Amino acid sequence: MIFVALALFVSPSQAKAWHLVWSDEFNGPAGAGIDPDKWTAEISGNGNGNKEWQFYSDSVSNAAMDGNGHLAITALKSPPHTFKTTYGDGAISSARITTHKKFSIKYGRIEARIRIPAGPGIWPAFWIMGEDIDKVGWPACGEIDIMENIGKEPDISHGTMHGPGYAVGGEGLGSAFQLKNHQRFADGYHVFALEWQPKEIRWYVDGQMYERHTPADLPKDAEWVFDRPVFLLLNLAVGGDWPGDPDKTTKFPAVMAVDYIRVYQQ
């Protein structure tokens, strides 16, 4: 179900001031890589459980500062079989960066200002997962997608939570925010945010809350696992079960430009 912006009740806990505890403003010189004290670039071409096409690299060709205060996560197309991938033709490289084992947070407001690309098969995301994933695995660690977009839906951002009993496919608990007046997310920057408090999670686009979940929303006997630290992820996937495959109209390079990420607590 798709929801446009709604004016919703603001509780006293939401009204408390948020204080910045971590950020990355991406102000490095053009071509500089990600801050290794904050981020790790994952390296894989196994489809990430979604039959994605891209090879995730640690190259500055795929994740680097643009010199104008943004991180550019770039999906590039090379000759077929340039990269070893399980799916696709091995032609596409991109980046997935995480703060796993470098920064984690329990409760707070997590936001990013992002301009996303569009086109068939394009799949940008800003999300969090439980820091204990190496111990308990997925979905027991919990996952919250703050922003996901599939390029064939250029005006829609999805927010979803996944955990034991509500993990795969349509089982995740989620809603979607739709821009008005035929706007596209690719045409400008938008702020995607999550406010996470004990037993309550809220999603926002440009300051407008469009989704809220509590343990009462879970399927019967499912477990609420969102009471432990999480780490941050940014990635630009291409192809896969949900967005479908890129085609001849998909434009490369495709760039996900991130102005900042900021994390607050009360």
NUDREN-958480 format. One record per residue (C-alpha): residue number from 1; residue in one letter; x, y, z. Coordinates in steps of 0.2 Angstrom, whole numbers, plus 5000, padded with zeros to 4 digits. Layout:
<recs>
> NUM / a / X / Y / Z
...
</recs>
This chain:
<recs>
> 1 / m / 5000 / 5000 / 5000
> 2 / i / 5007 / 5017 / 4995
> 3 / f / 5004 / 5032 / 5007
> 4 / v / 5007 / 5050 / 5003
> 5 / a / 5013 / 5062 / 5017
> 6 / l / 5001 / 5062 / 5032
> 7 / a / 5001 / 5074 / 5046
> 8 / l / 5002 / 5063 / 5061
> 9 / f / 5002 / 5065 / 5080
> 10 / v / 5018 / 5070 / 5088
> 11 / s / 5021 / 5062 / 5105
> 12 / p / 5031 / 5070 / 5119
> 13 / s / 5045 / 5058 / 5116
> 14 / q / 5046 / 5063 / 5098
> 15 / a / 5047 / 5082 / 5103
> 16 / k / 5063 / 5080 / 5113
> 17 / a / 5078 / 5087 / 5106
> 18 / w / 5090 / 5076 / 5095
> 19 / h / 5108 / 5078 / 5098
> 20 / l / 5121 / 5074 / 5084
> 21 / v / 5132 / 5059 / 5089
> 22 / w / 5140 / 5054 / 5072
> 23 / s / 5140 / 5060 / 5055
> 24 / d / 5149 / 5059 / 5038
> 25 / e / 5148 / 5075 / 5028
> 26 / f / 5158 / 5068 / 5013
> 27 / n / 5168 / 5084 / 5011
> 28 / g / 5184 / 5077 / 5004
> 29 / p / 5193 / 5081 / 4988
> 30 / a / 5187 / 5074 / 4972
> 31 / g / 5192 / 5056 / 4970
> 32 / a / 5196 / 5053 / 4988
> 33 / g / 5190 / 5037 / 4995
> 34 / i / 5178 / 5033 / 5009
> 35 / d / 5184 / 5037 / 5027
> 36 / p / 5192 / 5020 / 5033
> 37 / d / 5189 / 5025 / 5051
> 38 / k / 5170 / 5025 / 5047
> 39 / w / 5167 / 5014 / 5033
> 40 / t / 5171 / 4997 / 5025
> 41 / a / 5168 / 4993 / 5007
> 42 / e / 5162 / 4976 / 5004
> 43 / i / 5169 / 4965 / 4990
> 44 / s / 5157 / 4952 / 4983
> 45 / g / 5149 / 4946 / 4967
> 46 / n / 5137 / 4933 / 4974
> 47 / g / 5121 / 4941 / 4971
> 48 / n / 5118 / 4945 / 4989
> 49 / g / 5103 / 4933 / 4990
> 50 / n / 5093 / 4943 / 4978
> 51 / k / 5101 / 4938 / 4961
> 52 / e / 5109 / 4955 / 4959
> 53 / w / 5120 / 4958 / 4944
> 54 / q / 5134 / 4969 / 4951
> 55 / f / 5151 / 4966 / 4958
> 56 / y / 5154 / 4976 / 4973
> 57 / s / 5171 / 4983 / 4974
> 58 / d / 5182 / 4994 / 4985
> 59 / s / 5188 / 5004 / 4970
> 60 / v / 5187 / 5023 / 4971
> 61 / s / 5179 / 5021 / 4954
> 62 / n / 5163 / 5015 / 4963
> 63 / a / 5164 / 5025 / 4979
> 64 / a / 5173 / 5042 / 4981
> 65 / m / 5170 / 5060 / 4985
> 66 / d / 5164 / 5071 / 4971
> 67 / g / 5173 / 5086 / 4977
> 68 / n / 5157 / 5096 / 4980
> 69 / g / 5153 / 5089 / 4997
> 70 / h / 5145 / 5072 / 4991
> 71 / l / 5149 / 5054 / 4991
> 72 / a / 5146 / 5047 / 4974
> 73 / i / 5142 / 5028 / 4974
> 74 / t / 5143 / 5024 / 4955
> 75 / a / 5137 / 5009 / 4945
> 76 / l / 5149 / 5007 / 4930
> 77 / k / 5147 / 4996 / 4915
> 78 / s / 5162 / 4987 / 4908
> 79 / p / 5164 / 4974 / 4894
> 80 / p / 5155 / 4958 / 4898
> 81 / h / 5165 / 4946 / 4910
> 82 / t / 5176 / 4959 / 4917
> 83 / f / 5170 / 4954 / 4935
> 84 / k / 5166 / 4937 / 4942
> 85 / t / 5148 / 4937 / 4947
> 86 / t / 5135 / 4924 / 4950
> 87 / y / 5122 / 4933 / 4940
> 88 / g / 5122 / 4944 / 4925
> 89 / d / 5136 / 4946 / 4913
> 90 / g / 5150 / 4952 / 4924
> 91 / a / 5150 / 4969 / 4916
> 92 / i / 5143 / 4980 / 4931
> 93 / s / 5153 / 4986 / 4946
> 94 / s / 5146 / 4996 / 4960
> 95 / a / 5149 / 4999 / 4979
> 96 / r / 5141 / 4993 / 4996
> 97 / i / 5149 / 5002 / 5011
> 98 / t / 5145 / 4998 / 5029
> 99 / t / 5150 / 5004 / 5047
> 100 / h / 5150 / 4986 / 5054
> 101 / k / 5162 / 4985 / 5068
> 102 / k / 5167 / 5003 / 5066
> 103 / f / 5151 / 5012 / 5072
> 104 / s / 5134 / 5006 / 5079
> 105 / i / 5120 / 5014 / 5088
> 106 / k / 5105 / 5009 / 5099
> 107 / y / 5090 / 5020 / 5096
> 108 / g / 5091 / 5037 / 5088
> 109 / r / 5087 / 5047 / 5073
> 110 / i / 5097 / 5041 / 5057
> 111 / e / 5095 / 5052 / 5042
> 112 / a / 5104 / 5054 / 5025
> 113 / r / 5101 / 5067 / 5011
> 114 / i / 5102 / 5058 / 4995
> 115 / r / 5099 / 5059 / 4976
> 116 / i / 5096 / 5042 / 4968
> 117 / p / 5097 / 5037 / 4950
> 118 / a / 5083 / 5030 / 4940
> 119 / g / 5081 / 5017 / 4927
> 120 / p / 5076 / 4998 / 4924
> 121 / g / 5086 / 4987 / 4936
> 122 / i / 5093 / 5001 / 4947
> 123 / w / 5091 / 4998 / 4966
> 124 / p / 5099 / 5010 / 4978
> 125 / a / 5097 / 5008 / 4997
> 126 / f / 5100 / 5016 / 5014
> 127 / w / 5098 / 5004 / 5028
> 128 / i / 5103 / 4997 / 5045
> 129 / m / 5106 / 4979 / 5052
> 130 / g / 5110 / 4972 / 5069
> 131 / e / 5128 / 4973 / 5074
> 132 / d / 5127 / 4955 / 5080
> 133 / i / 5124 / 4948 / 5063
> 134 / d / 5140 / 4938 / 5063
> 135 / k / 5134 / 4929 / 5079
> 136 / v / 5115 / 4926 / 5076
> 137 / g / 5114 / 4928 / 5057
> 138 / w / 5100 / 4936 / 5046
> 139 / p / 5086 / 4939 / 5049
> 140 / a / 5088 / 4936 / 5068
> 141 / c / 5099 / 4951 / 5068
> 142 / g / 5085 / 4962 / 5061
> 143 / e / 5086 / 4974 / 5046
> 144 / i / 5077 / 4990 / 5043
> 145 / d / 5077 / 4998 / 5026
> 146 / i / 5076 / 5017 / 5028
> 147 / m / 5076 / 5020 / 5009
> 148 / e / 5074 / 5008 / 4995
> 149 / n / 5070 / 5012 / 4977
> 150 / i / 5068 / 5002 / 4962
> 151 / g / 5071 / 5012 / 4946
> 152 / k / 5055 / 5007 / 4937
> 153 / e / 5046 / 5017 / 4951
> 154 / p / 5055 / 5033 / 4951
> 155 / d / 5043 / 5042 / 4962
> 156 / i / 5042 / 5029 / 4976
> 157 / s / 5053 / 5026 / 4991
> 158 / h / 5050 / 5010 / 5002
> 159 / g / 5053 / 5008 / 5020
> 160 / t / 5053 / 4990 / 5027
> 161 / m / 5058 / 4980 / 5043
> 162 / h / 5063 / 4962 / 5043
> 163 / g / 5065 / 4950 / 5057
> 164 / p / 5062 / 4932 / 5062
> 165 / g / 5045 / 4928 / 5055
> 166 / y / 5043 / 4943 / 5044
> 167 / a / 5059 / 4942 / 5033
> 168 / v / 5058 / 4938 / 5015
> 169 / g / 5048 / 4944 / 5000
> 170 / g / 5031 / 4951 / 5005
> 171 / e / 5033 / 4946 / 5023
> 172 / g / 5043 / 4961 / 5028
> 173 / l / 5033 / 4975 / 5037
> 174 / g / 5033 / 4990 / 5026
> 175 / s / 5025 / 5005 / 5017
> 176 / a / 5029 / 5016 / 5003
> 177 / f / 5030 / 5035 / 5001
> 178 / q / 5026 / 5043 / 4984
> 179 / l / 5031 / 5060 / 4978
> 180 / k / 5017 / 5071 / 4971
> 181 / n / 5014 / 5079 / 4954
> 182 / h / 5025 / 5067 / 4944
> 183 / q / 5041 / 5071 / 4953
> 184 / r / 5055 / 5059 / 4953
> 185 / f / 5068 / 5055 / 4967
> 186 / a / 5082 / 5056 / 4954
> 187 / d / 5078 / 5074 / 4950
> 188 / g / 5085 / 5081 / 4967
> 189 / y / 5090 / 5077 / 4984
> 190 / h / 5079 / 5071 / 4998
> 191 / v / 5081 / 5067 / 5016
> 192 / f / 5077 / 5050 / 5021
> 193 / a / 5076 / 5047 / 5040
> 194 / l / 5071 / 5034 / 5053
> 195 / e / 5067 / 5038 / 5071
> 196 / w / 5070 / 5022 / 5082
> 197 / q / 5064 / 5022 / 5100
> 198 / p / 5061 / 5007 / 5112
> 199 / k / 5046 / 4998 / 5104
> 200 / e / 5042 / 5011 / 5091
> 201 / i / 5050 / 5014 / 5074
> 202 / r / 5045 / 5029 / 5062
> 203 / w / 5050 / 5032 / 5044
> 204 / y / 5051 / 5050 / 5036
> 205 / v / 5054 / 5057 / 5019
> 206 / d / 5058 / 5076 / 5019
> 207 / g / 5052 / 5078 / 5037
> 208 / q / 5035 / 5069 / 5033
> 209 / m / 5031 / 5053 / 5043
> 210 / y / 5023 / 5040 / 5032
> 211 / e / 5025 / 5024 / 5042
> 212 / r / 5026 / 5018 / 5060
> 213 / h / 5028 / 5001 / 5068
> 214 / t / 5027 / 4994 / 5085
> 215 / p / 5028 / 4976 / 5092
> 216 / a / 5009 / 4975 / 5090
> 217 / d / 5011 / 4975 / 5071
> 218 / l / 5021 / 4959 / 5071
> 219 / p / 5014 / 4943 / 5065
> 220 / k / 5008 / 4931 / 5078
> 221 / d / 5023 / 4923 / 5088
> 222 / a / 5036 / 4934 / 5078
> 223 / e / 5050 / 4942 / 5088
> 224 / w / 5054 / 4960 / 5089
> 225 / v / 5073 / 4961 / 5088
> 226 / f / 5075 / 4980 / 5087
> 227 / d / 5082 / 4982 / 5104
> 228 / r / 5101 / 4980 / 5101
> 229 / p / 5114 / 4991 / 5092
> 230 / v / 5114 / 4992 / 5073
> 231 / f / 5126 / 4997 / 5059
> 232 / l / 5123 / 5008 / 5044
> 233 / l / 5124 / 5003 / 5025
> 234 / l / 5123 / 5012 / 5009
> 235 / n / 5123 / 5003 / 4992
> 236 / l / 5118 / 5004 / 4974
> 237 / a / 5113 / 4987 / 4967
> 238 / v / 5109 / 4983 / 4949
> 239 / g / 5097 / 4969 / 4944
> 240 / g / 5089 / 4956 / 4955
> 241 / d / 5072 / 4948 / 4959
> 242 / w / 5064 / 4964 / 4965
> 243 / p / 5069 / 4978 / 4953
> 244 / g / 5071 / 4966 / 4938
> 245 / d / 5086 / 4967 / 4926
> 246 / p / 5093 / 4982 / 4917
> 247 / d / 5090 / 4984 / 4899
> 248 / k / 5096 / 4994 / 4884
> 249 / t / 5087 / 5010 / 4891
> 250 / t / 5097 / 5009 / 4908
> 251 / k / 5110 / 5023 / 4909
> 252 / f / 5127 / 5020 / 4915
> 253 / p / 5136 / 5027 / 4925
> 254 / a / 5122 / 5027 / 4937
> 255 / v / 5126 / 5038 / 4952
> 256 / m / 5119 / 5038 / 4970
> 257 / a / 5125 / 5055 / 4977
> 258 / v / 5125 / 5056 / 4996
> 259 / d / 5126 / 5073 / 5003
> 260 / y / 5127 / 5068 / 5022
> 261 / i / 5123 / 5055 / 5034
> 262 / r / 5119 / 5060 / 5052
> 263 / v / 5115 / 5050 / 5068
> 264 / y / 5106 / 5058 / 5083
> 265 / q / 5101 / 5053 / 5100
> 266 / q / 5090 / 5061 / 5113
</recs>
